[in-house]
Amino acid sequence: MARILHTAVAVPGSQNFTGTVITLTAATPGSEEEVVLTGTEMILAQNTHASAQTVTVTSVNDPFGRTKDIAAVSMATGEFRIFGPFNTTGWAQTNGKLNFEASDANVKFVVFKLALP
C-alpha cells in the first residue's frame, strides 16, 4: 500500500502570541507514514490504546555506512513521545522523505518543523 503523507506543522516563533493548533492523526498500520524531510522535522506520537504499542522510524545508510533505525519503541498507554529532529543524512530516503510507522491506529502522530534562526 502507498505511504500516508503527513504535512509538517511549523513551530511558531516567539512573535506568535496565539500559538498553533495541532491535530494528531491516527497511524495507518500496513500503509505506514512519511513526511518530506528538510532536516528540522520532529515527530510527536501519542498512544491512545489500552495497551502498549510501538513506533518505528526508518533510517538509511549514512556516508560512513551506519544505519540504525528507531526500532519498535514501546509506548505505554496514554504516553507521548517526541522523536527528532531528524537530519537528512542518515534519515532521508531516496525520495527525500522520512519514513515512520506505528503498530496500531490508536497511535497518533503530528510532525513539527522547527524554524531555523
C-alpha positions in Angstrom: 0.0 0.0 0.0 1.1 3.6 -0.5 2.5 5.5 2.4 0.4 8.2 4.1 2.0 11.6 3.6 1.9 13.9 6.6 2.4 17.7 6.4 4.7 19.1 9.0 3.3 21.8 11.2 5.6 24.9 11.5 6.5 25.6 15.1 5.5 29.1 15.9 8.3 31.6 16.7 8.5 33.8 19.7 6.4 36.5 18.0 3.4 34.3 17.6 1.1 35.2 20.6 -1.8 32.9 19.8 0.1 29.6 19.4 -0.7 27.0 16.7 -3.5 24.5 16.8 -2.3 20.9 16.2 -4.2 17.9 15.2 -2.9 14.4 15.8 -3.5 11.9 13.0 -4.1 8.2 13.6 -1.4 5.9 12.2 -2.2 3.7 9.3 -0.7 0.3 10.0 0.1 -1.5 6.8 0.4 1.7 4.8 2.9 3.4 7.0 3.7 7.1 7.2 6.1 9.6 5.6 6.9 13.3 5.6 9.1 15.5 3.4 12.4 15.8 5.3 14.3 19.1 5.3 16.4 18.2 8.4 14.3 20.1 11.0 11.3 17.7 11.5 10.3 16.2 14.8 7.6 13.5 15.3 5.2 13.6 18.3 3.5 10.3 19.0 0.7 9.5 21.4 -0.5 6.0 22.3 -4.3 6.2 23.0 -4.7 2.4 23.0 -5.5 0.5 26.2 -2.2 -1.4 25.9 1.4 -0.7 24.9 2.1 0.0 21.2 5.3 0.6 19.2 6.7 3.3 16.9 9.5 2.8 14.4 11.4 5.4 12.3 13.4 4.0 9.4 17.0 5.2 8.8 19.2 4.8 5.8 23.0 4.3 5.5 24.9 7.5 6.1 28.2 8.3 4.3 30.0 6.3 6.9 27.9 3.1 6.3 25.9 3.5 9.5 22.3 2.6 9.7 20.3 2.4 12.9 16.5 2.5 12.9 14.5 3.7 15.9 13.0 0.3 16.1 9.7 -0.7 17.7 10.0 1.7 20.6 7.3 0.6 23.1 4.9 3.3 24.3 2.7 2.7 27.4 -1.0 3.6 27.4 -1.5 7.3 27.2 2.2 8.0 26.7 3.5 10.8 24.5 7.0 10.6 22.9 8.9 13.0 20.7 11.5 11.9 18.2 14.0 14.0 16.3 14.8 16.4 14.9 15.9 14.3 12.0 18.9 15.3 9.9 18.6 14.4 6.2 21.9 12.5 6.4 21.0 9.0 7.7 17.2 9.6 7.6 16.1 10.8 4.2 15.0 8.0 1.9 15.9 8.2 -1.8 12.6 10.1 -2.3 13.7 12.8 0.3 11.1 11.6 2.8 11.3 10.3 6.4 9.5 7.0 6.9 7.9 6.1 10.2 5.1 3.8 11.4 3.1 2.5 14.4 1.9 -0.9 15.4 -1.7 0.3 15.8 -4.1 3.0 14.5 -4.5 4.1 18.2 -1.1 5.7 17.9 -1.5 9.2 16.7 1.2 11.4 15.1 1.9 15.1 14.4 5.1 16.2 12.7 6.6 19.5 13.6 9.0 21.6 11.5 11.4 23.7 13.6 12.1 27.2 12.4 15.8 27.9 12.0 17.1 31.2 13.3 
